[in-house]
Amino acid sequence: MPDPATLRDSTQIVLPCDTLDGLREAIETEFTVTVFSRDDVRCLIVGSPVEIKAVSRFLAQHGVSIQ
């Protein structure tokens, strides 16, 4: 059985919300993901593993580092 943490890592990205300033609308338009704020400080991007990989590449192209 897969490890839940591994599955979670492949289906979500957690970032400070201010990191998405100017990018959130493009992400929601271009990719099939859901972006929401957990506590107005951290934002969560949730989608399929394929979409999360694509969003990760998009963010990297825009200078956003995902750890």
Contacts in CASP RR format, 6 or more apart in sequence:
PFRMAT RR
TARGET T0000
AUTHOR 0000-0000-0000
METHOD contacts of the structure
MODEL  1
MPDPATLRDSTQIVLPCDTLDGLREAIETEFTVTVFSRDDVRCLIVGSPV
EIKAVSRFLAQHGVSIQ
10 49 0 8 1.000
10 52 0 8 1.000
11 46 0 8 1.000
11 47 0 8 1.000
11 48 0 8 1.000
11 49 0 8 1.000
11 52 0 8 1.000
12 44 0 8 1.000
12 45 0 8 1.000
12 46 0 8 1.000
12 47 0 8 1.000
12 52 0 8 1.000
13 44 0 8 1.000
13 45 0 8 1.000
13 52 0 8 1.000
13 55 0 8 1.000
13 56 0 8 1.000
13 59 0 8 1.000
13 66 0 8 1.000
14 38 0 8 1.000
14 42 0 8 1.000
14 43 0 8 1.000
14 44 0 8 1.000
14 45 0 8 1.000
15 42 0 8 1.000
15 43 0 8 1.000
15 45 0 8 1.000
15 64 0 8 1.000
15 66 0 8 1.000
16 41 0 8 1.000
16 42 0 8 1.000
16 43 0 8 1.000
17 37 0 8 1.000
17 40 0 8 1.000
17 41 0 8 1.000
17 42 0 8 1.000
17 43 0 8 1.000
19 43 0 8 1.000
19 64 0 8 1.000
20 27 0 8 1.000
20 35 0 8 1.000
20 43 0 8 1.000
23 58 0 8 1.000
23 59 0 8 1.000
23 62 0 8 1.000
23 64 0 8 1.000
24 35 0 8 1.000
24 43 0 8 1.000
26 58 0 8 1.000
27 33 0 8 1.000
27 35 0 8 1.000
27 45 0 8 1.000
27 55 0 8 1.000
27 58 0 8 1.000
28 35 0 8 1.000
30 58 0 8 1.000
31 51 0 8 1.000
31 54 0 8 1.000
31 55 0 8 1.000
31 58 0 8 1.000
32 47 0 8 1.000
32 48 0 8 1.000
32 51 0 8 1.000
33 45 0 8 1.000
33 46 0 8 1.000
33 47 0 8 1.000
33 51 0 8 1.000
33 52 0 8 1.000
33 55 0 8 1.000
34 45 0 8 1.000
34 46 0 8 1.000
34 47 0 8 1.000
35 43 0 8 1.000
35 44 0 8 1.000
35 45 0 8 1.000
35 46 0 8 1.000
36 43 0 8 1.000
36 44 0 8 1.000
36 46 0 8 1.000
37 43 0 8 1.000
37 44 0 8 1.000
38 44 0 8 1.000
45 52 0 8 1.000
45 55 0 8 1.000
56 66 0 8 1.000
59 66 0 8 1.000
60 66 0 8 1.000
END
